[in-house]
Amino acid sequence: MKNAPYTTLIIDDEPPARARLHKLLESFPETFRVVDEAKNGIEAVEKIYQLQPDVIFLDIEMPGLNGFELLERLNKIPIVIFCTAFDQYSLKAFETNSIDYLLKPVRLERLQQTVDKLSSFKNNLSSATILEVLKEFYHQKEEKKMTSITVKKGDKLIFIKLDEVTHFEADEKYVTVFTNKENHLIEQSLSQLELKLPDNFMRIHRSIIINRNYVDEVQKYFNSRFVIRLNNTKKTSITSGRSYNATIKNWMDI
């Protein structure tokens, strides 16, 4: 553990939960120094950029921005200690020395284990790795039965089969669904889609999710990026984002 206490931000939409955790953390003044609290994900993003905390205690299920969407908005992710009431969805990944997972209501004895983990903590996880762990959490939480996506066309609803979708691309507030036949605009965010889509869909850029079944060729590009060509009618080529390097390499098993 470092010599000075970890500057700490508590993020939870429930005031009693924030108050309880704040009180418990006072039992470990040599480990935690609470600098502020945030009552929702949007406020948390602002305070993280402003205060640059060492540690955040993060509620996973929040209105507006959930834990997954909040972390996606950060350039650099602090040490994350997740808090949730959903014990049936707990993951072994949260029980490592890198990420901890606390079941609500948080208890003093369990918090002591977190303190012990921090004493040997080495922050060597990339932001992309942390996001992958949280994505896995959501995958286990909801069985993926999504086989189509709904698109509004005037007063009608059109159902597009997912196996016809080549990729999704975000542009400001809308997301475009690309198929070999036509394109459609939807109002779901990429983060929402990523939590629901089957495993053959992979995010390769902050604004792009591809259907891996349509990948025709992958070429290495400079700056730890890849150029991915799709086997669609337009032979679309997409340059991946640097932060998705590990995800793509893991998929290609290289």
C-alpha positions as CSV (number, residue, x, y, z in Angstrom):
1,M,0.0,0.0,0.0
2,K,1.2,3.5,-0.6
3,N,2.1,5.7,2.3
4,A,-0.6,8.3,2.0
5,P,-4.3,7.3,2.1
6,Y,-6.1,6.6,-1.2
7,T,-8.2,9.6,-2.2
8,T,-11.6,8.1,-2.6
9,L,-14.9,8.9,-4.4
10,I,-18.1,7.2,-3.5
11,I,-20.6,6.7,-6.4
12,D,-24.1,5.5,-5.6
13,D,-27.6,6.8,-6.4
14,E,-28.9,5.8,-3.0
15,P,-28.2,8.3,-0.2
16,P,-28.4,5.6,2.6
17,A,-25.8,3.4,0.8
18,R,-23.4,6.4,0.3
19,A,-23.8,7.3,4.0
20,R,-23.2,3.8,5.2
21,L,-20.1,3.3,3.1
22,H,-18.7,6.7,4.1
23,K,-19.2,5.7,7.7
24,L,-17.5,2.4,7.2
25,L,-14.5,3.9,5.4
26,E,-13.9,6.1,8.4
27,S,-12.7,2.9,10.2
28,F,-9.7,2.9,7.8
29,P,-8.3,6.4,7.9
30,E,-4.8,5.2,6.9
31,T,-6.2,3.6,3.8
32,F,-9.0,5.8,2.5
33,R,-9.6,9.6,2.4
34,V,-13.0,10.3,1.0
35,V,-12.8,13.5,-1.0
36,D,-16.4,13.5,-2.3
37,E,-19.5,11.6,-3.3
38,A,-21.5,11.4,-6.5
39,K,-25.2,10.5,-6.8
40,N,-25.3,9.4,-10.4
41,G,-23.0,8.5,-13.3
42,I,-23.0,11.8,-15.0
43,E,-22.0,13.7,-11.8
44,A,-19.4,11.0,-11.2
45,V,-17.7,11.5,-14.5
46,E,-17.3,15.2,-13.8
47,K,-16.0,14.7,-10.3
48,I,-13.5,12.0,-11.5
49,Y,-12.0,14.4,-14.0
50,Q,-12.0,17.2,-11.5
51,L,-10.7,15.3,-8.4
52,Q,-8.6,12.5,-10.0
53,P,-9.3,10.1,-7.2
54,D,-7.1,7.1,-6.6
55,V,-10.1,4.8,-5.8
56,I,-13.7,4.8,-6.7
57,F,-16.4,2.8,-4.9
58,L,-18.8,2.3,-7.8
59,D,-22.5,1.2,-7.8
60,I,-23.1,-0.9,-10.9
61,E,-26.8,-0.3,-11.4
62,M,-27.6,3.4,-11.6
63,P,-30.2,5.4,-13.7
64,G,-28.8,7.5,-16.5
65,L,-25.3,6.0,-16.8
66,N,-24.7,2.6,-15.3
67,G,-21.3,1.5,-14.1
68,F,-20.3,0.2,-17.5
69,E,-21.2,3.4,-19.4
70,L,-19.6,5.6,-16.8
71,L,-16.2,3.9,-17.1
72,E,-16.4,4.0,-20.9
73,R,-16.4,7.8,-20.6
74,L,-13.1,8.0,-18.8
75,N,-9.7,8.3,-20.4
76,K,-8.0,6.8,-17.4
77,I,-9.8,4.5,-15.0
78,P,-8.9,4.7,-11.2
79,I,-8.8,1.6,-9.0
80,V,-12.4,0.4,-9.1
81,I,-14.2,-1.3,-6.2
82,F,-17.6,-2.3,-7.4
83,C,-20.7,-2.3,-5.2
84,T,-23.9,-4.1,-6.0
85,A,-26.9,-5.9,-4.5
86,F,-26.9,-8.6,-7.2
87,D,-25.0,-11.4,-5.4
88,Q,-26.3,-14.0,-7.9
89,Y,-24.2,-12.4,-10.6
90,S,-20.9,-12.2,-8.7
91,L,-17.8,-13.0,-10.7
92,K,-14.5,-14.6,-9.8
93,A,-12.9,-11.7,-11.8
94,F,-14.0,-9.3,-9.1
95,E,-12.2,-11.4,-6.5
96,T,-8.7,-10.8,-7.8
97,N,-6.1,-8.5,-6.4
98,S,-6.8,-6.0,-9.1
99,I,-10.6,-5.5,-8.9
100,D,-12.8,-6.0,-5.8
101,Y,-16.5,-6.6,-5.6
102,L,-18.6,-5.7,-2.6
103,L,-22.1,-7.0,-2.0
104,K,-24.6,-4.6,-0.5
105,P,-25.1,-3.9,2.3
106,V,-21.3,-3.6,2.7
107,R,-20.0,-5.0,6.0
108,L,-17.0,-4.0,8.0
109,E,-15.4,-7.4,7.9
110,R,-15.7,-7.6,4.1
111,L,-14.3,-4.1,3.7
112,Q,-11.2,-5.3,5.7
113,Q,-10.5,-7.8,3.0
114,T,-10.5,-5.0,0.4
115,V,-8.0,-3.1,2.6
116,D,-5.8,-6.2,2.7
117,K,-6.0,-6.5,-1.1
118,L,-5.0,-2.9,-1.5
119,S,-1.9,-3.5,0.5
120,S,-0.5,-5.7,-2.3
121,F,-2.2,-4.0,-5.1
122,K,-0.4,-3.3,-8.4
123,N,-2.5,-1.2,-10.8
124,N,-1.4,-3.0,-14.0
125,L,-4.8,-3.5,-15.6
126,S,-5.6,-1.5,-18.7
127,S,-8.9,0.4,-19.0
128,A,-10.0,-2.0,-21.7
129,T,-9.4,-5.0,-19.4
130,I,-11.5,-3.5,-16.7
131,L,-14.3,-2.8,-19.2
132,E,-14.1,-6.4,-20.3
133,V,-14.6,-7.6,-16.8
134,L,-17.6,-5.4,-16.3
135,K,-19.0,-6.4,-19.7
136,E,-18.7,-10.1,-18.6
137,F,-20.7,-9.2,-15.5
138,Y,-23.6,-7.9,-17.6
139,H,-23.3,-11.0,-19.9
140,Q,-23.8,-13.3,-17.0
141,K,-26.5,-11.1,-15.5
142,E,-28.7,-11.3,-18.6
143,E,-28.9,-14.3,-20.8
144,K,-28.5,-13.1,-24.4
145,K,-31.5,-14.1,-26.4
146,M,-31.4,-11.1,-28.7
147,T,-31.7,-12.3,-32.4
148,S,-33.0,-9.2,-34.0
149,I,-33.0,-5.4,-33.6
150,T,-36.1,-3.2,-33.9
151,V,-36.0,-0.1,-36.1
152,K,-38.8,2.5,-36.3
153,K,-39.8,3.6,-39.8
154,G,-42.6,6.2,-39.4
155,D,-45.4,4.4,-37.6
156,K,-44.0,1.0,-38.4
157,L,-41.5,-1.2,-36.6
158,I,-39.1,-3.2,-38.7
159,F,-37.2,-6.2,-37.3
160,I,-33.7,-6.8,-38.6
161,K,-32.1,-10.1,-38.0
162,L,-28.7,-9.8,-36.3
163,D,-27.1,-12.2,-38.7
164,E,-27.8,-9.7,-41.4
165,V,-26.0,-6.8,-39.6
166,T,-22.4,-6.3,-40.6
167,H,-21.6,-3.5,-38.2
168,F,-22.9,-0.6,-36.0
169,E,-21.4,2.9,-36.2
170,A,-22.2,5.7,-33.7
171,D,-22.4,9.3,-34.9
172,E,-23.4,11.9,-32.2
173,K,-26.7,10.8,-30.7
174,Y,-27.6,8.2,-33.3
175,V,-26.3,4.7,-34.2
176,T,-26.4,3.4,-37.8
177,V,-27.2,-0.3,-38.3
178,F,-25.4,-1.5,-41.5
179,T,-26.6,-4.5,-43.5
180,N,-25.8,-5.6,-47.0
181,K,-29.2,-4.3,-48.2
182,E,-29.7,-0.9,-46.4
183,N,-28.8,1.2,-43.4
184,H,-31.0,2.2,-40.5
185,L,-30.8,4.7,-37.7
186,I,-31.6,3.7,-34.1
187,E,-31.5,5.6,-30.8
188,Q,-29.8,2.9,-28.7
189,S,-26.2,3.8,-27.7
190,L,-23.3,1.5,-28.5
191,S,-22.9,0.8,-24.8
192,Q,-26.5,-0.4,-24.5
193,L,-26.1,-2.6,-27.6
194,E,-22.8,-4.0,-26.5
195,L,-24.4,-5.4,-23.3
196,K,-27.2,-7.2,-25.3
197,L,-25.5,-8.3,-28.5
198,P,-24.3,-12.0,-29.0
199,D,-20.6,-12.8,-28.7
200,N,-20.0,-12.7,-32.4
201,F,-20.3,-8.9,-32.2
202,M,-17.1,-7.1,-31.0
203,R,-16.4,-3.5,-30.3
204,I,-13.2,-2.4,-32.1
205,H,-13.5,1.4,-31.8
206,R,-15.2,3.8,-29.5
207,S,-17.8,4.3,-32.2
208,I,-17.9,1.0,-34.0
209,I,-19.1,-2.6,-33.3
210,I,-18.6,-5.2,-36.0
211,N,-20.1,-8.6,-36.6
212,R,-17.1,-10.9,-36.6
213,N,-18.9,-13.3,-39.0
214,Y,-18.4,-10.7,-41.7
215,V,-14.7,-10.2,-41.1
216,D,-12.7,-11.0,-44.3
217,E,-9.2,-9.8,-43.5
218,V,-7.3,-8.2,-40.6
219,Q,-4.1,-6.2,-41.2
220,K,-1.8,-4.7,-38.7
221,Y,-1.7,-0.9,-38.7
222,F,0.6,1.6,-37.0
223,N,0.2,2.7,-33.4
224,S,-1.1,-0.6,-32.2
225,R,-4.2,-0.6,-34.4
226,F,-5.6,-2.8,-37.0
227,V,-7.4,-2.4,-40.4
228,I,-10.4,-4.8,-40.5
229,R,-12.0,-5.4,-43.9
230,L,-15.6,-6.8,-43.9
231,N,-17.0,-9.2,-46.4
232,N,-20.0,-7.1,-47.2
233,T,-21.2,-5.6,-50.5
234,K,-19.1,-2.4,-50.0
235,K,-16.0,-4.3,-48.7
236,T,-15.9,-1.9,-45.8
237,S,-12.5,-1.2,-44.2
238,I,-12.4,0.0,-40.6
239,T,-9.4,1.1,-38.6
240,S,-9.6,0.0,-34.9
241,G,-9.1,2.2,-31.9
242,R,-5.8,1.8,-30.0
243,S,-7.5,0.9,-26.7
244,Y,-9.2,-2.1,-28.4
245,N,-5.8,-3.7,-29.4
246,A,-6.0,-6.3,-26.6
247,T,-9.5,-7.3,-27.4
248,I,-8.7,-7.8,-31.1
249,K,-5.5,-9.7,-30.4
250,N,-7.3,-11.9,-27.9
251,W,-10.0,-12.7,-30.5
252,M,-7.3,-13.6,-33.1
253,D,-5.4,-15.5,-30.5
254,I,-2.0,-13.8,-31.2
